[in-house]
Amino acid sequence: MNLHGEKETILVVDDTRDTLDVLQRNLTAEGYITYIAPGAEEALKIIEGTPVDLVITDFKMPKINGIDLIRHIRENFKNTEVMMITGYATVENAVEAVKNGADEYLPKPFTDSEILSAVRRVLDKLKIKRESLTKPAQKPTGTHGLIGNSQVMQKVFSTIQKASLTPATVLITGESGSGKELVARAIHYNSSRAAAPFVPVNCGGIPESLLESELFGYVKGAFTGAYESRAGFFQTADGGTIFLDEIGETSLAMQVKLMRVLQEKEVYMVGNSRPRKVDVRVIAATNKNLPGLIQSRMFREELYYRINVITIEVPPLRDRGSDILLLVEHFAKKFAGELGRAVPRFSEKALEAMKNYSWPGNVRELENTIQRIIVMNDESIVEVTDLPAFARFSVTRINNLNRTLAEVEADHIRNVLASVSGNKTRAAEILGIDRKTLRKKMNHANLD
């Protein structure tokens, strides 16, 4: 029985009359509605006029062979399954049949039990496939821009929920581009401070000489050019949350001042000896190994324990399984909508290629890649060939072991730059180096 309680319909295609008669008799006896056709042309006429659940086709037939019939069915009738029977069984034939979409491959002669078992396996598979299509699509769970159904992301969502219920400081760890700021925003906007400001600060993007005045503010006359008093990020975030991204980039001297803010809940504006009270929740993030920096005396242990009350580790995209496919769909809808275009469909091979790619730049790299595909591709279907070269399989990339380390490094830098549309700041973050070092490596490798 099919999904609607009706008898399943089977079409047998074979140029041998005896085979047609035997199979029709046996299948009808099992309760199936059975049609027969002596060739592919006759079979196509039946399929085009009658819904068929399963086609059983011979391999060698005049005019149109079984392989071509399978390909035609696969590309024109999505609700029909196919299996092949043949008296010319070879490994090559079997591989070709499966490659073109056959669900079962049965060499002649076969017993009644063998054919009926094979038929049942294929129809059971079709039933599961149809049931999955009738179920509502699983919506990706998430919050404030975070998307994912994977187990590792469910753990992140659970910790976000718990962290939002407490004023404790939070340390978010993870690779560049993995979504640490989105996690921080989710905590803030799910907390009692949601109505107050969320102030993100990239500690690695502000020169050390300016970081103190940017964080704590300054009073008029504190230094040359300070023509008026100005509040810092901590005062701006009063009552809300400050997000200190790349906290591992701060100097030891700045770490002491941050530790005092966490302990005393007050800041000293540059040029002022009187402290100012602030009510700010601190969420910090890093893509570096802070315990390792502590061992190297580059990060203060006391500050580490103060910010590391609650830890959330954001997994890299390569560890999130099918979340990659959810994000592909999400970004495709986003960028197609911005351009006023229909959302393209990604072929199974294209999706498989993206799922197998390591995504060193994580979600940020995937987002940039999908944006470039939507902008550059005018077709309704995105194929593997439409993906950037770094996301496609390459024999030369896998097997070329004669390259020098410098050549491998240059190739990797080139791929990362391509993944972020040439944005050197983002590329440096992905590579774990500063922009100046990236520039030197690019010059050395003639990548300009």
Stockholm file with secondary structure:
# STOCKHOLM 1.0

chainA/1-448         MNLHGEKETILVVDDTRDTLDVLQRNLTAEGYITYIAPGAEEALKIIEGTPVDLVITDFKMPKINGIDLIRHIRENFKNTEVMMITGYATVENAVEAVKNGADEYLPKPFTDSEILSAVRRVLDKLKIKRESLTKPAQKPTGTHGLIGNSQVMQKVFSTIQKASLTPATVLITGESGSGKELVARAIHYNSSRAAAPFVPVNCGGIPESLLESELFGYVKGAFTGAYESRAGFFQTADGGTIFLDEIGETSLAMQVKLMRVLQEKEVYMVGNSRPRKVDVRVIAATNKNLPGLIQSRMFREELYYRINVITIEVPPLRDRGSDILLLVEHFAKKFAGELGRAVPRFSEKALEAMKNYSWPGNVRELENTIQRIIVMNDESIVEVTDLPAFARFSVTRINNLNRTLAEVEADHIRNVLASVSGNKTRAAEILGIDRKTLRKKMNHANLD
#=GR chainA/1-448 SS CCTTSCCCEEEEECSCHHHHHHHHHHHHHTTCEEEEESSHHHHHHHHHHSCCSEEEEESCCSSSCHHHHHHHHHHHCTTCEEEEEESSCCHHHHHHHHHTTCSEEEESSCCHHHHHHHHHHHHHHHHHHHHHHHSCCCCCCCSTTCCCCSHHHHHHHHHHHHHTTSCCCEEEECCTTSCHHHHHHHHHHTSTTTTSCEEEEEGGGSCHHHHHHHHHCBCTTSSTTCCSCBCCHHHHTTTSEEEEETGGGSCHHHHHHHHHHHHHSEECCBTCCSCEECCCEEEEEESSCHHHHHHTTSSCHHHHHHHCSEEEECCCGGGSTTHHHHHHHHHHHHHHHHHTCCCCEECHHHHHHHHHSCCTTHHHHHHHHHHHHHHHCCSSEECGGGSCGGGSCCHHHHHCCCSCHHHHHHHHHHHHHHHTTTCHHHHHHHHTSCHHHHHHHHHHTTCC
#=GC SS_cons         CCTTSCCCEEEEECSCHHHHHHHHHHHHHTTCEEEEESSHHHHHHHHHHSCCSEEEEESCCSSSCHHHHHHHHHHHCTTCEEEEEESSCCHHHHHHHHHTTCSEEEESSCCHHHHHHHHHHHHHHHHHHHHHHHSCCCCCCCSTTCCCCSHHHHHHHHHHHHHTTSCCCEEEECCTTSCHHHHHHHHHHTSTTTTSCEEEEEGGGSCHHHHHHHHHCBCTTSSTTCCSCBCCHHHHTTTSEEEEETGGGSCHHHHHHHHHHHHHSEECCBTCCSCEECCCEEEEEESSCHHHHHHTTSSCHHHHHHHCSEEEECCCGGGSTTHHHHHHHHHHHHHHHHHTCCCCEECHHHHHHHHHSCCTTHHHHHHHHHHHHHHHCCSSEECGGGSCGGGSCCHHHHHCCCSCHHHHHHHHHHHHHHHTTTCHHHHHHHHTSCHHHHHHHHHHTTCC
//
